[in-house]
């Protein structure tokens, strides 16, 4: 599928609602479970998504769009959620994510980007030159990847409980 802002917005708008529907009213056993040392729980992932809304997608879009010759992105702290989310509940994180995403979508739509602007470039500190189109497409796939990650982490909690069906449940074997 070729990237379009219209198609991207379909996913970006749904992510907060999907996460809320999937995670609200679950016990801590589900919210804080992970796949072992140095892996993330649903709680951690929502915190990570919040950090991205604040410091990744729109700030990098603005670097690409600004008139400055310096198009280098600030490095992204993929682990900031471990500090930022301390003392918060999952309900608070979901509400914060929803509000940030809503505002970022409003801002993105207000730009009325033209097709040619999607080819403007920035410099990722590790990946090098990237286009605005690639950044915005990554925003969508980042959401989808983390929603799949949450489902995988939760499913694996019953890996030893499903018995021989584990052979048929592919999410348990990834």
Buried (B, 14 or more C-beta within 10 A) or exposed (E): EEBBBEEBBEBBEBBBEBBBEBBEEBEEEBBEBBBEEEEBBBBBBBBBBBBBBBBBBBBBBEBBBEEEEEBEBEEBBEEBBEEBBEEBEBEEBBBBBBEBBEEBBEEBEEEEBEEEBBEBBBBBEEEEEBBBBBBBBBBBEBBEEBBEBBEBBBBBBEEEEEEEEBEEEEEBEE
